[in-house]
Amino acid sequence: MSVNGADDAAPFPSNETATTAARVRARRLHLDTGVPAEVHAPNRSGNVECLIRYLRPDQLMDLCQSQGKWHAAFDSPLFETARGLS
């Protein structure tokens, strides 16, 4: 389990509990600092994957644009403020 690349060695009774705790820490980190926060954990096959990513609207737009996944929803009034932040 890791939050923004920092491994979490805290013992938890189950993988679900550890994942939930990591998600809470990542969300708190994002809310407190505004930096993107990601939780990575091994899946059932052992490959590490990103479980959740916390982003500001402008960061989400940048990520989608960089991956060529622009969506018409980004042209809606909901994201007008985000465009002003970038």
PyMOL commands that place a pseudoatom at each C-alpha (Angstrom):
pseudoatom trace, name=CA, resn=MET, resi=1, chain=A, elem=C, hetatm=0, pos=[0.000, 0.000, 0.000]
pseudoatom trace, name=CA, resn=SER, resi=2, chain=A, elem=C, hetatm=0, pos=[1.360, 3.419, -0.811]
pseudoatom trace, name=CA, resn=VAL, resi=3, chain=A, elem=C, hetatm=0, pos=[0.155, 7.014, -0.792]
pseudoatom trace, name=CA, resn=ASN, resi=4, chain=A, elem=C, hetatm=0, pos=[2.036, 9.168, -3.323]
pseudoatom trace, name=CA, resn=GLY, resi=5, chain=A, elem=C, hetatm=0, pos=[4.811, 6.586, -3.478]
pseudoatom trace, name=CA, resn=ALA, resi=6, chain=A, elem=C, hetatm=0, pos=[5.418, 6.366, 0.291]
pseudoatom trace, name=CA, resn=ASP, resi=7, chain=A, elem=C, hetatm=0, pos=[4.936, 2.783, 1.445]
pseudoatom trace, name=CA, resn=ASP, resi=8, chain=A, elem=C, hetatm=0, pos=[2.683, 2.166, 4.408]
pseudoatom trace, name=CA, resn=ALA, resi=9, chain=A, elem=C, hetatm=0, pos=[4.035, -0.508, 6.704]
pseudoatom trace, name=CA, resn=ALA, resi=10, chain=A, elem=C, hetatm=0, pos=[1.281, -0.174, 9.314]
pseudoatom trace, name=CA, resn=PRO, resi=11, chain=A, elem=C, hetatm=0, pos=[-0.324, -3.534, 10.119]
pseudoatom trace, name=CA, resn=PHE, resi=12, chain=A, elem=C, hetatm=0, pos=[-4.034, -3.884, 9.378]
pseudoatom trace, name=CA, resn=PRO, resi=13, chain=A, elem=C, hetatm=0, pos=[-6.272, -6.925, 9.857]
pseudoatom trace, name=CA, resn=SER, resi=14, chain=A, elem=C, hetatm=0, pos=[-7.238, -7.040, 6.175]
pseudoatom trace, name=CA, resn=ASN, resi=15, chain=A, elem=C, hetatm=0, pos=[-6.302, -5.629, 2.803]
pseudoatom trace, name=CA, resn=GLU, resi=16, chain=A, elem=C, hetatm=0, pos=[-9.647, -3.793, 2.670]
pseudoatom trace, name=CA, resn=THR, resi=17, chain=A, elem=C, hetatm=0, pos=[-8.919, -2.035, 5.962]
pseudoatom trace, name=CA, resn=ALA, resi=18, chain=A, elem=C, hetatm=0, pos=[-5.438, -1.040, 4.797]
pseudoatom trace, name=CA, resn=THR, resi=19, chain=A, elem=C, hetatm=0, pos=[-6.824, 0.251, 1.499]
pseudoatom trace, name=CA, resn=THR, resi=20, chain=A, elem=C, hetatm=0, pos=[-9.518, 2.271, 3.255]
pseudoatom trace, name=CA, resn=ALA, resi=21, chain=A, elem=C, hetatm=0, pos=[-6.972, 3.814, 5.626]
pseudoatom trace, name=CA, resn=ALA, resi=22, chain=A, elem=C, hetatm=0, pos=[-4.707, 4.725, 2.690]
pseudoatom trace, name=CA, resn=ARG, resi=23, chain=A, elem=C, hetatm=0, pos=[-7.628, 6.336, 0.835]
pseudoatom trace, name=CA, resn=VAL, resi=24, chain=A, elem=C, hetatm=0, pos=[-8.484, 8.427, 3.896]
pseudoatom trace, name=CA, resn=ARG, resi=25, chain=A, elem=C, hetatm=0, pos=[-4.854, 9.568, 4.267]
pseudoatom trace, name=CA, resn=ALA, resi=26, chain=A, elem=C, hetatm=0, pos=[-4.627, 10.438, 0.568]
pseudoatom trace, name=CA, resn=ARG, resi=27, chain=A, elem=C, hetatm=0, pos=[-7.858, 12.420, 0.649]
pseudoatom trace, name=CA, resn=ARG, resi=28, chain=A, elem=C, hetatm=0, pos=[-6.733, 14.292, 3.753]
pseudoatom trace, name=CA, resn=LEU, resi=29, chain=A, elem=C, hetatm=0, pos=[-3.360, 15.043, 2.146]
pseudoatom trace, name=CA, resn=HIS, resi=30, chain=A, elem=C, hetatm=0, pos=[-5.116, 16.387, -0.954]
pseudoatom trace, name=CA, resn=LEU, resi=31, chain=A, elem=C, hetatm=0, pos=[-7.588, 18.487, 1.038]
pseudoatom trace, name=CA, resn=ASP, resi=32, chain=A, elem=C, hetatm=0, pos=[-4.875, 19.912, 3.309]
pseudoatom trace, name=CA, resn=THR, resi=33, chain=A, elem=C, hetatm=0, pos=[-2.283, 20.685, 0.635]
pseudoatom trace, name=CA, resn=GLY, resi=34, chain=A, elem=C, hetatm=0, pos=[-4.057, 20.739, -2.735]
pseudoatom trace, name=CA, resn=VAL, resi=35, chain=A, elem=C, hetatm=0, pos=[-1.437, 18.444, -4.251]
pseudoatom trace, name=CA, resn=PRO, resi=36, chain=A, elem=C, hetatm=0, pos=[-2.578, 15.399, -6.227]
pseudoatom trace, name=CA, resn=ALA, resi=37, chain=A, elem=C, hetatm=0, pos=[-2.709, 12.266, -4.099]
pseudoatom trace, name=CA, resn=GLU, resi=38, chain=A, elem=C, hetatm=0, pos=[-2.771, 8.666, -5.317]
pseudoatom trace, name=CA, resn=VAL, resi=39, chain=A, elem=C, hetatm=0, pos=[-3.212, 5.314, -3.582]
pseudoatom trace, name=CA, resn=HIS, resi=40, chain=A, elem=C, hetatm=0, pos=[-1.428, 2.328, -5.132]
pseudoatom trace, name=CA, resn=ALA, resi=41, chain=A, elem=C, hetatm=0, pos=[-1.851, -1.287, -4.025]
pseudoatom trace, name=CA, resn=PRO, resi=42, chain=A, elem=C, hetatm=0, pos=[-1.283, -4.759, -5.431]
pseudoatom trace, name=CA, resn=ASN, resi=43, chain=A, elem=C, hetatm=0, pos=[-4.307, -6.316, -7.127]
pseudoatom trace, name=CA, resn=ARG, resi=44, chain=A, elem=C, hetatm=0, pos=[-5.221, -10.014, -6.930]
pseudoatom trace, name=CA, resn=SER, resi=45, chain=A, elem=C, hetatm=0, pos=[-2.660, -10.924, -9.575]
pseudoatom trace, name=CA, resn=GLY, resi=46, chain=A, elem=C, hetatm=0, pos=[0.091, -9.077, -7.687]
pseudoatom trace, name=CA, resn=ASN, resi=47, chain=A, elem=C, hetatm=0, pos=[0.417, -6.138, -10.073]
pseudoatom trace, name=CA, resn=VAL, resi=48, chain=A, elem=C, hetatm=0, pos=[0.446, -2.722, -8.406]
pseudoatom trace, name=CA, resn=GLU, resi=49, chain=A, elem=C, hetatm=0, pos=[-2.304, -0.428, -9.654]
pseudoatom trace, name=CA, resn=CYS, resi=50, chain=A, elem=C, hetatm=0, pos=[-3.635, 3.013, -8.830]
pseudoatom trace, name=CA, resn=LEU, resi=51, chain=A, elem=C, hetatm=0, pos=[-6.833, 2.576, -6.812]
pseudoatom trace, name=CA, resn=ILE, resi=52, chain=A, elem=C, hetatm=0, pos=[-7.800, 6.212, -6.499]
pseudoatom trace, name=CA, resn=ARG, resi=53, chain=A, elem=C, hetatm=0, pos=[-6.436, 9.597, -7.495]
pseudoatom trace, name=CA, resn=TYR, resi=54, chain=A, elem=C, hetatm=0, pos=[-7.483, 12.879, -5.859]
pseudoatom trace, name=CA, resn=LEU, resi=55, chain=A, elem=C, hetatm=0, pos=[-7.131, 15.916, -8.144]
pseudoatom trace, name=CA, resn=ARG, resi=56, chain=A, elem=C, hetatm=0, pos=[-8.351, 19.484, -8.398]
pseudoatom trace, name=CA, resn=PRO, resi=57, chain=A, elem=C, hetatm=0, pos=[-10.545, 20.110, -11.470]
pseudoatom trace, name=CA, resn=ASP, resi=58, chain=A, elem=C, hetatm=0, pos=[-7.686, 21.852, -13.296]
pseudoatom trace, name=CA, resn=GLN, resi=59, chain=A, elem=C, hetatm=0, pos=[-5.371, 18.913, -12.553]
pseudoatom trace, name=CA, resn=LEU, resi=60, chain=A, elem=C, hetatm=0, pos=[-7.984, 16.489, -13.896]
pseudoatom trace, name=CA, resn=MET, resi=61, chain=A, elem=C, hetatm=0, pos=[-8.315, 18.527, -17.079]
pseudoatom trace, name=CA, resn=ASP, resi=62, chain=A, elem=C, hetatm=0, pos=[-4.527, 18.573, -17.538]
pseudoatom trace, name=CA, resn=LEU, resi=63, chain=A, elem=C, hetatm=0, pos=[-4.321, 14.803, -17.003]
pseudoatom trace, name=CA, resn=CYS, resi=64, chain=A, elem=C, hetatm=0, pos=[-7.093, 14.100, -19.499]
pseudoatom trace, name=CA, resn=GLN, resi=65, chain=A, elem=C, hetatm=0, pos=[-5.601, 16.449, -22.080]
pseudoatom trace, name=CA, resn=SER, resi=66, chain=A, elem=C, hetatm=0, pos=[-2.161, 14.861, -21.712]
pseudoatom trace, name=CA, resn=GLN, resi=67, chain=A, elem=C, hetatm=0, pos=[-3.694, 11.419, -22.342]
pseudoatom trace, name=CA, resn=GLY, resi=68, chain=A, elem=C, hetatm=0, pos=[-5.818, 12.617, -25.258]
pseudoatom trace, name=CA, resn=LYS, resi=69, chain=A, elem=C, hetatm=0, pos=[-9.047, 11.993, -23.351]
pseudoatom trace, name=CA, resn=TRP, resi=70, chain=A, elem=C, hetatm=0, pos=[-10.690, 15.396, -23.581]
pseudoatom trace, name=CA, resn=HIS, resi=71, chain=A, elem=C, hetatm=0, pos=[-14.421, 15.133, -22.943]
pseudoatom trace, name=CA, resn=ALA, resi=72, chain=A, elem=C, hetatm=0, pos=[-17.210, 17.512, -23.922]
pseudoatom trace, name=CA, resn=ALA, resi=73, chain=A, elem=C, hetatm=0, pos=[-18.143, 17.732, -20.227]
pseudoatom trace, name=CA, resn=PHE, resi=74, chain=A, elem=C, hetatm=0, pos=[-15.013, 19.834, -19.706]
pseudoatom trace, name=CA, resn=ASP, resi=75, chain=A, elem=C, hetatm=0, pos=[-16.627, 22.531, -21.836]
pseudoatom trace, name=CA, resn=SER, resi=76, chain=A, elem=C, hetatm=0, pos=[-19.548, 22.775, -19.399]
pseudoatom trace, name=CA, resn=PRO, resi=77, chain=A, elem=C, hetatm=0, pos=[-19.976, 25.592, -16.831]
pseudoatom trace, name=CA, resn=LEU, resi=78, chain=A, elem=C, hetatm=0, pos=[-18.873, 23.156, -14.107]
pseudoatom trace, name=CA, resn=PHE, resi=79, chain=A, elem=C, hetatm=0, pos=[-15.281, 23.463, -15.325]
pseudoatom trace, name=CA, resn=GLU, resi=80, chain=A, elem=C, hetatm=0, pos=[-15.238, 27.192, -16.084]
pseudoatom trace, name=CA, resn=THR, resi=81, chain=A, elem=C, hetatm=0, pos=[-13.629, 27.905, -12.723]
pseudoatom trace, name=CA, resn=ALA, resi=82, chain=A, elem=C, hetatm=0, pos=[-11.078, 25.150, -13.275]
pseudoatom trace, name=CA, resn=ARG, resi=83, chain=A, elem=C, hetatm=0, pos=[-10.027, 26.683, -16.584]
pseudoatom trace, name=CA, resn=GLY, resi=84, chain=A, elem=C, hetatm=0, pos=[-9.395, 29.914, -14.707]
pseudoatom trace, name=CA, resn=LEU, resi=85, chain=A, elem=C, hetatm=0, pos=[-7.103, 28.077, -12.265]
pseudoatom trace, name=CA, resn=SER, resi=86, chain=A, elem=C, hetatm=0, pos=[-4.849, 26.533, -14.891]
for i in range(1, 86): cmd.bond("trace and resi %d" % i, "trace and resi %d" % (i + 1))
show_as sticks, trace
zoom trace
